[in-house]
């Protein structure tokens, strides 16, 4: 997959099959749009193009109002779209100036002149252009004069639940990992660098890797204990994850710590990915370290029970 970081980097294609959107999460609804792109491209000897925007438009248009956290960093989004088989990913820097572009200018300057769009596929209720004035109806009206076809994907439902990035964020905030997994079509994940902690887990007999997430905007799920799988150097391990302020030891900041089962490597400075499979319990302050140690034993048993039932 080729990645372009501005409109100036992109050269018009002969037969571009295009979609656009924020694609946060690359969830099942997004995946269906991409699969339709690929079907059309295969039938017409075209090339698939996804246009996305970074930063997220809400962060630019309403920075004082939004506390929006994202399901993906741009790098994660790009990896997911590459895995889905997208050939071209165009990242348009979203600015207040760009937000003033009219819908007709977006069609003519970007879709036609820059991309070379021959087929445009959009999701249900997709809006674009200044004040979100552009619509599917407008696209259908203008498409023939600009020489491309437009197709709308109907509302996406999974077991009668509308698929959206906001619903996935809400599920993770409420510890509903199963719903998030269902809507994403895969477990939610965090990728970060292993950093040194105070090594309390080692003292308790449950050494942990402390994870630092290199993004202020990445969504961290609700506090508590999770059954997770851990990806490191193309291998998958079972583990249990803690997110929270560590009240038992009077912690002052929120941390992310994972105990990786049957793993004894020193991996400081290395990157690992955590895949969330199930929330086990909420955070709790114990009377002392012995009580915490006893609970960690039970947490490990619960984690193994969850993970051994999965095809990791």
PyMOL commands that set and color helices and strands:
alter all, ss='L'
color gray80, all
select helices_A, chain A and resi 7-9+28-44+57-61+74-83+96-99+103-115+130-132+136-146+165-173+177-184+200-204+247-249+289-307
alter helices_A, ss='H'
color red, helices_A
select strands_A, chain A and resi 2-4+16-20+47-54+88-93+117-122+149-152+157-158+161-162+189-195+209-212+224-232+235-244+255-260+271-281
alter strands_A, ss='S'
color yellow, strands_A
deselect
rebuild
show_as cartoon
